[in-house]
């Protein structure tokens, strides 16, 4: 396949390649798992260390106290959330646990409906709520890659309390019909917790327009923010309505009164906070969140759609199984492709510094981002072709 010419409007995005050191010596196609580190992270972390070394505990009087809100602000912009509705957490499982702690599963409305294709940690969390009286319904997938909207809608009834769903399925990049599921959930009085980990930063979204009650995500992937930082969006209605049982002193209206009997909750996103914030991880996450927040989400999405299509066509030309939707509107930011010996192929690609990953029963996941060149995609496909051919030749000896 000849190397295509990237549209001129993508050049502004490609001009940012210099901000990511790993692109100098790697083909980076794994931003759906771990985004490339922005160059500014080093200075941000150095600033954290220098501040601590110089000012010690007085750092809390300055940047440390405001850092969670400074990271939350660009994230809110990216996901279409109103100011003051996003709180920062350590990971998506804990953020989801905060949501679950807001509700009593002992009554007749105790149902939790989710797909078996949700990320395992989320399913495991809600299954654990069965000890508190929850009744979990796992909607099956016939093909292990897509979620039938009709089955999800049918499983939601007047006894359903929570519907935790993934916007984009991590195995296959399948985009769920969030609008239809939200409509049904709200029709019967249930609440939706949307996992946007695999969409925020690559698929434009607006949590307010989608009318979800909660949304959870993290900075690890498309937001290029590294591990240890997640976020929780709560709609203004939920902020005024619920009180998490998984809580701590930072959720109080006056935490520095140090009153153990204080049962107050703040009236903004901080009511979902718990203990002391993770300042080093937030310091690492800030540059990526600010950078992604400065980009045109439509341009990022258009480039992603074009490049994932380029990748799919190249894979199909080689006869490999594509386990991601062929329809662009139903496809997120990555492509899952399977071929003979896919797990071993992925290991050899990593040895060649072609960064991908492998998921059992699905295949190799590859994810171009706004900083990816078309040539890198085609080179990765060529490397796979070489590895598969060499393995086939060796097996025939």
N, C-alpha and C positions, 0 to 999 in steps of 0.2 A: 504494500500500500504506500503511495507517495505521501511525503510529509505535507500536511495541509498548512495553509497560511492562516494564522489566528486573526480574527477580526480586529480592526484597529482599536475599537473601544476597549479591548482587553489589555491594551498596552499599559494603561495606568496601574492595573493590578500587577502585571508582570514587572513593572518598575520597582516593586517592593521586594523582589527576590533577594536583593542585597541585605535586607533586614533579617535574613534567616541563615545563619552560618552553615547549617548542615547541608544546604542546597549546593554548597561549593564542592562537596565530595560524595554526594549521594543522590540517588533518584528516590525522592520521598513521596511514596504513594500510600501512606498509612495515617493520614490526619483524622480518619474516623476512629482511630484507636489512641493515638497520641499526636497532637499537632506539633509541627516544627517549632523549636524555641526561637522567639524573637531575640534579636541581638540586645535589645534594651533590657532584657531580663537580668543580665549580668550586672548592669549598673543599678537596677532596682534592688537586687539582693545585696549588692555592696552597700547601698545606701541604708538598708535595714541593719546590716552588721556594723557599719560605721556609726550610725545613730545610737545603737545599743552600747557600743564601746565608749562613745563620748558622753552620752547623756544618761545612760542607765535607765532607772525607773521613770525618769522624767519624759521618756519617749511617749508615755501614755498621754501626756499633756498635749502632744503634737500630732504627728502623722499616724501613730498607731490607733488612736481612738477613731479617727475619721476614715481609716483605710477601708473597712468593710463597705461603707457607703460609697466611697470612691470607686470601688470595684463593681458594686451593685448598679451604679448609674449607667455605665455603658452597656451592661448586660440587659438592664431594663429597656434601653433603646433598641437593642438587637431583637428582643422578643416581643416588643410592643406593649410593655407594661407601664403603668402609671408610676410616677415617682413615689417612693415610700412603700412599695408593695413587694420588693424583693429583699430577702434576707440571705445571708451567707452562712454556709455550713461546710462540714468536712468532706462529705461524699453524698451521693444521691440516695443511698440506702438510709442514711441517718436523716436526711431531709424528708424522705418518705415516712420514716418512723415518727417524725414530729407530727406529720399530718395524721397518721393513724392514731396517735395518742390523743388527738382532739375528740375522738368519738367513742361512744359506749356501744359495744357489740352485744350487750346482754339482752336488748329488747327485740321486738319482732322485726324491726328493720336492721338486719345484721348481715346482709349479703354483700359480698365483694366479688365483682365480675371482672376477670381479666383474661387475656389471651395466654395460651401456653407458650407463645413466642415472645412475651415480655422478657426482658433481661432476667436471668435466673435469680439474681439477688433480690429483685423486687417481688417476684413470685414467692420466694422463700420468706421474705419479710411478712407478706400478707398471710401466708399459710401459718406462720407463727401466731398470728392474731386469732387463730381458731382456739387457742388456749383461753382467750378472753371472750369467746362466744361467737366469733366471726364464722360465717358460712361461705367458704370460697368456692366459686365456680370457675374452672379453667376451660375456656372455649378452645376446642382443638382446631388444629390446622390440617387440612387434608394433604397438603403438599410440603409441609414443614418450612414454607417460605412466605406464604401470604395468610392474611387473616380475613375470613369471610365476614363482611360487614353485617350481612343478614343474621348470621349466627350470634354475633356480638349483641345486636339490637334485640334479638329474640330472648337472649339470656337475661336481660335487664328487666326487672319488674318492680312492683310496689314494695317488695321487701329488700330491694338493693339499696345499700347505703353508699358504697364507694365503687367507682369504676376507674381503676388505674390502668392506663393504656400507654403504649409507646407511639409517638408520632411516626417515627421511622424504625422499622424492625432491624435490629443490629445484625442479624444473620444475612439478610437478603437485600436490605435497602428498600423494602416495600413501605410505601407511604399509606398509612391507614386513613380511612374516611372519618376524620375527627368530627366533622360537622354533624354527620348522621348519628354518631354515637352520643355526642353531647345533647343533641335534640331529644333523643329517646331517654337519656338519663334524666334530664331536667323535666321531661314530661311526667315522669313517675316520682319525682322528688329526690333522685339520687344525685351524687356529686362526682365530678370527673377530676382525676389527678393525671395530668398529661406529662409523660416523660419526653422531654425535648432534647435529651442528651445527643441524639444522632441527627438532630435537625437544626438546632440553633447555631447560626453562623454559616450555614450552607444552604438551607431551605428557608426562604423568607416566611416569617410567621408573626401573628399578632394575637397574643393570648387574650386580649380584650375582645377582639372581633370574633374569636373562636368561642368566647364565653365560657372558658374552662374555669373551674373553681380554684384549682391549684395547678402549678406546673413545677417540675423539678428538672434540673440539668446540672452540668458541670463545665469547668473550663478546660478539662484535660484534652479534649478532642479538637473540634473545629475552631474553638476559641483560642487555641495555642497558648493555654495558660498553665499547663503542667498539673500534676496531681495535688490532692489535698484541698481542693476548693470546689464546692458545689453551691447551688443557689435554689431557693424556694420562692416561687411567686404565689401569693395568695390574693384573690380578688378583694376589692374593698369590702364587699359584703361579708366574706369569710373573716377578714381582719376584725370586723365589728361583731362577729358572731361566736367564734370558737376560742377556746382556751386550751392550749396544748398541755398535756400531762408530762410530756418529755420537755422539761423546761429548766431554767436556771436563772442566775442573778442578772444576767444581761437582758432578760426579758422584762424585768421589773421597771416601773416608772422612775424609781430612784435607787439604782443598784448600789450606789456608794454610801447609802445609809446603813448598809450591812445589817439589815433587819431580817432575821431568819423567819419572822412571822409575816413578812410582807407577801400578800397574795395578789397584789396588783399586777396588771399586764399593760404594757405599752399599747398605744392605739395606732401603731404603724407596724411595718413588717418586723420590727425588732421583737414583737411579742412572740415570734417563733424562734428567737435565739435561745441559747442555753448558757454555756459557760464561756470562758475566755476564748477569744477568737484566735485563729491560726495566722499570726502576723507574717511569718516567713513565706507560707504558701500564698497568702494574699499578695505579698510583695512580688512574687513570681508571676502571679496571674494578671496583675494590673496591666502590664504593657500589651499583652495579647488582647485583652478585653477592650482596651482603648483603641487598638489598631482595628480590630474587627468592627467596632462600633463606628469607626470613621468611614467604612466602606459602603458603597452602594449595594444593598442586598440584592437588588435586581440584576446588577452586573455580575455579582458573584454567582448567583444562581444560573444565569444564562451561560456563563463560562463552564460551570459544572455540568449542566445538561449537555452542552456540546461535547465536552471532553469525555464524559461517561459514555455518550453515544459512540464516539470515536473508539473508545476502549472496547465496547461491546462488539462493534462491527469487526474489529481486528481479531477478537477472540473467536467470534463465530466463523470467520474465514479460516481459522485453524481447526475448526471442528470441535471446539471445547464447549462444555455445557455452561451456559450463563444462568445463574440462579437468582438473578435480580430482574425486576420488571423491565420489559423492553419499551413500555410506554413511558415517555419522559415524565409525565405528570404523576405517575405512580412510583417513581424512582427517586430515592434520596441522593446522597452525595457519593456513595461508593458502589462498586460493582463486585459481586461475588461470582467467581468462575471456577469450575471444577474440571480437572483433567486427570489422566492416569498418574498416580503417585503424587497427588497435589501437596500433601504434607511435606514430602521430601523436596519437592520443587520449591516450596516456600522457604525451606531452610537454605537451599542453595542460592536462592535470590538474595537472602539476607547476607550470605557470604560475599556476594558480588556488590553489596551495598545498594541493592534495590529493596527498599523498605516496604514490606507487605506483611500480612499475617494470615493465619490459617484457622478456620473454625470447623471442627468435626461435623461431618454430615452436610457441609455446605460448600467448602472449598476455600480458595484464596481470595481474600478481600483486598481490593485496590481502590484507592481514593485520591483522585486528583483534587487539589485545592486551588485557590486563586493564584498561587505562586507556581503552579505546575506548567511546564512547557509541553506542547504536543509531542515534541521529539522524545521526551522522557517516557511518555506513555507507549509510543511505538517501540522504543528501545527495550522497555520492560517486556512487552509482548514478544519481541525477538529473543530476549534472554530465556523466556519460558520455552519458546519453540526449540531453542538449542538444548536446553536441559532435558526436555521430554524426548527429543530425538536421540540424545546420547544415552538416556536410560533405555530406550527401546532397542538401540543397537547393542547395548551391553547385554540385555536380556536375551537377544537372539543369538549370542555367541555360544 
